[in-house]
Amino acid sequence: MFNWLKPAPLLEQSEQQWLLDTFLWAYEHFDGDYFMKHSQLVLPTNEFFSGRSTSVEQMASQVFAQVKQYAGLQQWPVELVAPARMTQQPFPVMQFAGRLRGEQAQLVAQNGVVYMSYNPQQINQPQDLIASFAQTFARVMVYQARQMPPGGEEFVNAATEVIASFFGFGVMLSNTVYQFRGGCGKCYNPYANRSSELSELQHVFLLALFCHAKGITGAHKHLKGHLRSYFKKATKEIKALSEQSADPLLLSLIAEDAS
């Protein structure tokens, strides 16, 4: 009779389950060992994104290289080109030996290069640029692995955002779901905004899952103000999951002593 006193969960059960299933799918198919040993929470700070640039092209190139490294795709044949040079391209066949990500990844066969570009409108919104690059790298991994996410092909776009969070870019992904127009709207540029399939709450849940699995604290300090209470709630719910779930892989990720 007192159920009405219980706080509402952050997400519907079906939403939460799909996010958990897809995060575990990413762990299984996209080098979970690298995730546990090397992935870090990437933050929108000078510590992670340093360097000066004198042009749009130079800044885009610097951010691209940094995102590629943090995602662990240094050895992947992915190159950045200017928007004007971007054309339709067949996806090349790649074959790796052993690890998929990091310096130890071995690309043993390929028949081409993946070309990526950028949205020049995002140069003044670096978190959108970073998150967009992370999403595109995630899509490259899906195409390379030829593995459909839980739910099938119609969920690929949403799954690329889960993978990008799995890479460690959850702060920027959460912060860029929605852009406030501002008082008069003169500085608002809709063309610079990142396209997102997942909601703010879903991204915050994924960020909390990443942080809990990696034993990371303090991520909330880098979130937009209105997202911090959601992050705190998500963290509590994930801790509760560790006491209820029977999935051994999930338990291994959200165990209290994960690091």
C-alpha positions in Angstrom: 0.0 0.0 0.0 3.0 2.3 0.3 4.3 1.8 -3.2 3.3 5.3 -4.0 6.0 6.5 -1.6 8.8 4.9 -3.7 10.6 7.3 -6.0 10.1 6.7 -9.7 13.0 5.0 -11.5 15.2 7.0 -13.7 14.2 4.9 -16.8 11.5 2.5 -17.7 12.5 -1.1 -17.2 12.6 -1.8 -20.9 14.8 1.2 -21.6 17.2 0.2 -18.8 17.4 -3.4 -19.9 18.2 -2.5 -23.5 21.0 -0.1 -22.4 22.4 -2.8 -20.2 22.2 -5.5 -22.9 23.8 -3.2 -25.4 26.6 -2.1 -23.1 27.3 -5.8 -22.5 27.1 -6.5 -26.2 29.7 -3.8 -26.7 31.9 -5.4 -24.0 31.7 -8.8 -25.7 32.3 -7.6 -29.3 34.5 -4.5 -29.0 37.4 -5.6 -26.8 36.1 -5.7 -23.2 39.6 -6.5 -21.9 40.8 -3.1 -23.3 37.8 -1.5 -21.7 38.6 -2.8 -18.2 42.4 -2.2 -18.4 42.8 0.9 -20.5 39.6 2.9 -21.1 39.3 6.2 -19.3 36.6 8.7 -18.7 37.3 11.4 -21.3 36.5 14.9 -20.1 36.0 18.2 -21.9 39.1 19.8 -20.4 42.5 21.0 -21.6 44.1 18.0 -20.0 42.4 15.8 -22.5 42.1 18.2 -25.5 45.2 20.4 -25.6 46.8 22.2 -28.5 46.2 25.4 -30.4 44.9 25.7 -33.9 44.8 28.5 -36.4 42.0 27.2 -38.7 38.9 25.1 -38.7 40.7 22.3 -40.5 43.5 22.2 -38.0 41.2 22.1 -35.0 39.1 19.4 -36.5 42.2 17.4 -37.2 43.5 17.8 -33.7 40.3 16.7 -32.1 39.9 13.8 -34.5 43.3 12.5 -33.6 42.7 12.8 -29.9 39.2 11.2 -30.0 40.7 8.3 -32.1 43.4 7.7 -29.5 41.1 7.8 -26.5 38.7 5.4 -28.3 41.7 3.0 -28.8 41.5 3.1 -32.6 45.1 4.3 -33.3 45.8 1.3 -35.5 42.6 1.6 -37.5 42.8 2.8 -41.1 40.4 5.8 -40.5 41.4 9.2 -41.9 39.8 12.7 -41.7 39.0 14.6 -44.8 37.4 18.1 -45.4 33.6 18.1 -45.9 34.0 19.1 -49.5 36.1 16.0 -50.2 33.7 13.5 -48.5 32.0 11.2 -51.0 30.1 7.9 -50.9 32.5 5.0 -50.1 32.3 1.2 -49.9 33.3 0.1 -46.4 36.6 -1.7 -46.6 37.2 -5.2 -45.2 39.5 -5.2 -42.2 41.0 -8.1 -40.3 42.6 -7.9 -36.9 44.7 -10.4 -34.9 44.1 -10.5 -31.2 43.2 -7.2 -29.6 40.9 -4.8 -31.5 41.9 -1.6 -29.7 44.9 0.1 -28.4 48.6 0.2 -29.4 48.7 -3.6 -29.4 45.9 -4.0 -32.0 47.2 -5.7 -35.1 45.7 -4.9 -38.4 46.7 -7.8 -40.6 44.6 -7.2 -43.7 42.6 -4.4 -45.3 41.4 -3.4 -48.7 40.9 0.3 -48.2 40.6 3.2 -45.8 37.6 4.6 -44.0 37.2 8.4 -44.5 35.5 10.5 -41.9 34.6 14.2 -42.0 33.2 16.8 -39.7 30.6 19.5 -39.3 32.4 22.9 -39.5 29.4 24.4 -37.6 30.6 22.4 -34.5 34.0 24.1 -34.2 32.6 26.6 -31.7 30.8 23.8 -29.8 33.7 21.4 -29.1 31.7 19.0 -27.0 29.4 18.4 -29.9 32.4 17.8 -32.2 34.0 15.4 -29.8 30.8 13.4 -29.3 30.0 13.3 -33.0 33.5 11.9 -33.8 33.1 9.3 -31.0 29.7 8.3 -32.5 31.2 7.9 -36.0 34.1 5.8 -34.7 31.5 3.6 -33.0 29.7 3.2 -36.2 32.9 2.2 -38.0 33.4 -0.5 -35.3 29.8 -1.8 -35.9 30.4 -2.1 -39.7 33.7 -3.7 -39.2 32.5 -6.3 -36.8 29.3 -6.9 -38.8 27.5 -7.6 -35.5 23.9 -6.2 -35.0 23.0 -4.9 -31.5 20.2 -6.1 -29.3 17.0 -5.4 -31.2 18.6 -5.7 -34.6 19.5 -3.3 -37.4 16.8 -0.7 -36.5 18.7 0.0 -33.3 22.2 0.5 -34.9 22.0 4.4 -34.6 21.2 4.2 -30.9 23.8 1.4 -30.3 26.5 3.6 -31.8 25.8 6.1 -28.9 26.1 3.3 -26.4 29.4 2.2 -27.9 30.6 5.8 -27.8 29.8 5.9 -24.1 31.5 2.6 -23.7 34.6 4.3 -25.3 34.5 6.8 -22.4 32.8 9.8 -24.0 29.7 9.7 -21.8 30.1 13.2 -20.4 30.1 14.9 -23.8 27.4 12.7 -25.0 25.2 13.6 -22.0 25.9 17.3 -22.3 25.1 17.5 -26.0 21.7 15.8 -26.3 20.0 19.1 -25.9 21.3 22.6 -26.4 19.6 25.5 -24.7 18.8 28.4 -27.1 19.7 31.1 -24.7 17.9 34.3 -23.8 17.5 35.8 -27.2 18.5 32.8 -29.3 21.0 34.9 -31.4 23.9 32.6 -30.4 21.9 29.4 -31.0 23.0 27.4 -34.0 20.8 24.3 -34.7 23.2 23.1 -37.4 26.0 22.7 -34.9 24.0 20.4 -32.6 24.8 16.7 -32.4 22.0 14.3 -33.6 21.1 12.0 -30.7 18.9 8.9 -30.7 19.2 8.5 -26.9 17.7 10.8 -24.3 19.6 12.8 -21.7 18.5 10.3 -19.0 19.6 7.3 -21.1 23.0 8.9 -21.6 23.4 9.8 -17.9 22.5 6.1 -17.0 25.2 4.9 -19.4 27.7 7.3 -18.0 26.9 6.1 -14.4 27.3 2.5 -15.6 30.8 3.3 -17.1 31.9 5.1 -14.0 30.7 2.4 -11.7 32.4 -0.3 -13.7 35.7 1.6 -13.8 35.5 2.8 -10.2 35.5 6.5 -11.3 34.2 9.3 -9.1 33.6 13.0 -9.8 32.1 12.7 -13.3 29.1 14.7 -12.2 31.3 17.8 -11.8 31.6 18.0 -15.6 27.9 17.5 -16.4 25.4 20.3 -17.0 23.8 21.4 -13.7 20.4 19.8 -14.4 21.9 16.4 -15.2 23.8 16.0 -11.9 20.9 14.8 -9.8 20.0 12.3 -12.5 23.6 11.0 -12.4 23.4 10.6 -8.7 20.1 8.7 -9.0 21.5 6.5 -11.8 24.5 5.6 -9.7 22.3 4.5 -6.8 20.2 2.3 -9.2 23.2 0.7 -10.7 24.5 -0.2 -7.2 21.2 -1.7 -6.5 21.5 -3.8 -9.6 24.7 -5.3 -8.3 22.6 -6.9 -5.5 19.8 -8.1 -7.7 21.2 -9.2 -11.1 22.0 -12.9 -11.9 23.9 -12.1 -15.1 27.6 -12.9 -14.3 28.9 -10.6 -17.0 26.9 -7.7 -15.8 27.9 -8.5 -12.2 31.6 -8.5 -13.2 31.1 -5.0 -14.7 29.2 -3.4 -11.8 30.8 -5.1 -8.9 31.6 -2.7 -6.0 35.4 -3.4 -6.3 35.6 -2.9 -10.1 38.5 -0.8 -11.2 
